[in-house]
Amino acid sequence: MRSRSAAAKALRAGCAIELRVRGGSMWPLLRSGDWLDIEPATAVRVGEIAVVDTAHGLVAHRVVAVDPVVTRGDRVPADDPLAEPLALVGRVRRFR
């Protein structure tokens, strides 16, 4: 899978990054304008917030299942479409 953004490329190269939240799918935990500290990851646990490289950019959603990784926004009733295994690029360490 090719990286679709500079942020995804940085995570794949092993660099931690900061990104600003856009949208409300993780409200009330994350709000548009919050900052995320993201570390590279190739595996995640249920309950963590994973960062997935999608056709629409990076998406930070809660992990609801692993093997395969399934994510969902906290404010969204349905799971996200299954991503390719290599689409997982990071996990949220903290937010502010």
C-alpha positions, 0 to 999 in steps of 0.5 A, spaced: 500 500 500 502 506 498 502 512 503 497 517 501 500 523 505 506 525 508 504 524 515 502 517 513 509 516 510 512 519 517 509 514 521 511 508 516 518 511 517 518 510 525 517 517 526 511 520 531 507 526 529 502 531 531 495 532 528 489 536 529 482 533 529 477 534 524 470 532 524 466 529 530 466 522 529 470 521 536 466 526 540 465 527 546 472 524 547 476 528 541 473 534 538 475 538 532 481 542 533 484 538 539 491 535 537 493 528 537 500 525 539 501 519 534 506 514 535 507 509 529 504 502 530 503 495 527 499 492 532 493 495 537 489 493 542 481 493 543 479 500 546 485 504 543 485 509 538 488 507 532 490 511 526 489 508 519 491 510 512 485 511 508 483 513 501 480 519 505 486 521 509 488 518 516 482 516 520 483 516 528 478 511 531 477 506 536 479 499 535 473 494 537 476 488 534 483 485 532 485 480 527 483 483 523 483 490 526 476 493 526 475 501 528 469 505 529 468 512 531 465 513 538 459 517 535 458 512 529 453 506 530 457 502 524 464 499 524 469 502 519 470 499 512 475 493 513 482 496 512 488 493 508 492 490 514 498 495 512 493 501 513 494 501 520 500 506 521 499 508 528 496 509 535 494 515 539 498 516 545 495 522 548 490 528 546 490 535 548 
